[in-house]
Amino acid sequence: MNLTTTYLGLELKSPLVPSASPLSEDIDNIKLMEDAGAGAVVMHSLFEEQLTLEESALDHHLSYGTESFAEALTYFPNIAKFRVGPEEYLDHIRKAKEKVDIPIIASLNGCSVGGWTKYGKLMQEAGASALELNIYYVPTNPDLSSQDIEQNYLDILTFVKAAVTIPVAVKLSPYFTNTANIAKRLDRAGADGLVLFNRFYQPDINLENLEVEPHVLLSTPQAMRLPLRWIAILYGHIQGSLAATSGIHNAHDVIKMLMVGANITMLCSVLLREGINHIHCLEKDLREWMKIHEYESVKQMQGSMSQLNCPNPSTFERAQYMKALQTYNPDSGRVYTKS
């Protein structure tokens, strides 16, 4: 059985791709991912705040005391000796490329154009096979319109695409007024692929000390329903690749995502829970299912259950909402079909 798939124009040996997580901070882990069957690896993210912090720190140290006596200026180090930016991240890409043969996808996490253009180019020079723009933007200004928010996404993509030649994917939020519209506009603006969807951090409140604190929750299989629906709707309507992320925990989840049109399925929470070797378990179960159901390749099943090819395309739209409610049996907690 052929598990190869194409993502962002890259030929991958498998649709199983670890997404950005702390696991990729260790080079040995990236090698373990390849050995377990990963088709590619998305690196842990380089955050916009890191770029801003380092540039601010450099500015502080170069300007501190410059209002004092001129003689003191001779004590400042030569600016050429400073290497502004997250060199560790770039070096990590270089080491990963030396260690494995699968594509390494760099990840930039931020919400403004900022240094994305500059560092996107540096990531390409370091050997990244592609770039994922993880646009993590929570609009809190009530005067900010949806048009402004969407334009910010388009501006970031446009500037980065002008600076690099490697493929660029955009990781989207699920909270747009019209997801299909922004997906189409990003596709036309040059996005080589879309990653559906970003899971936003949701803060919690500690009732003992009355402080707001971070509370990261790993995904559950139920989270896959949202990307499954939208990938099914978008398949065939955009030129770029579609990556499914959130809630993918077993081989059945992988198969469903591929059937609605995903090029790859991204793994994070399940690897944090079960370990990197779980990739091998998923591949084994995927192969077994394909054998039983007589599928010869992953590409054969891709898009077969999308809205374009589904026997009942309205199941992905509002038309089936009332039917779903009417077929729910509160006694058993199961959905049944009326005869």
Protein Blocks (a to p, Z undefined) as FASTA:
>chain_A
ZZbdceehiacfbfbdcdddfklmpmklmmmmmmnopabdcdddddfklmmmmmmmmmmm
mmgoplmcfklmmmpccfklpcgdjfklmmmmmmmmmmpmbdcddddddfbfklmmmmmm
mmmmnopabdcdddddddfbfkbcfklmmmmmmmmmmmmmmmpmbdcdddddfkbfblml
mmmmmmmnopabdcdddddddddddfklopacdddddddfklmmmmmmmmmmmgopambd
cddeehiabfklmmmmmmnopabdcdfklmmmnojklmmmmmmmmmmmmmmnopabfklm
goklgmklgmblmlmmmklmmmmmmmpcfknopacddZZ
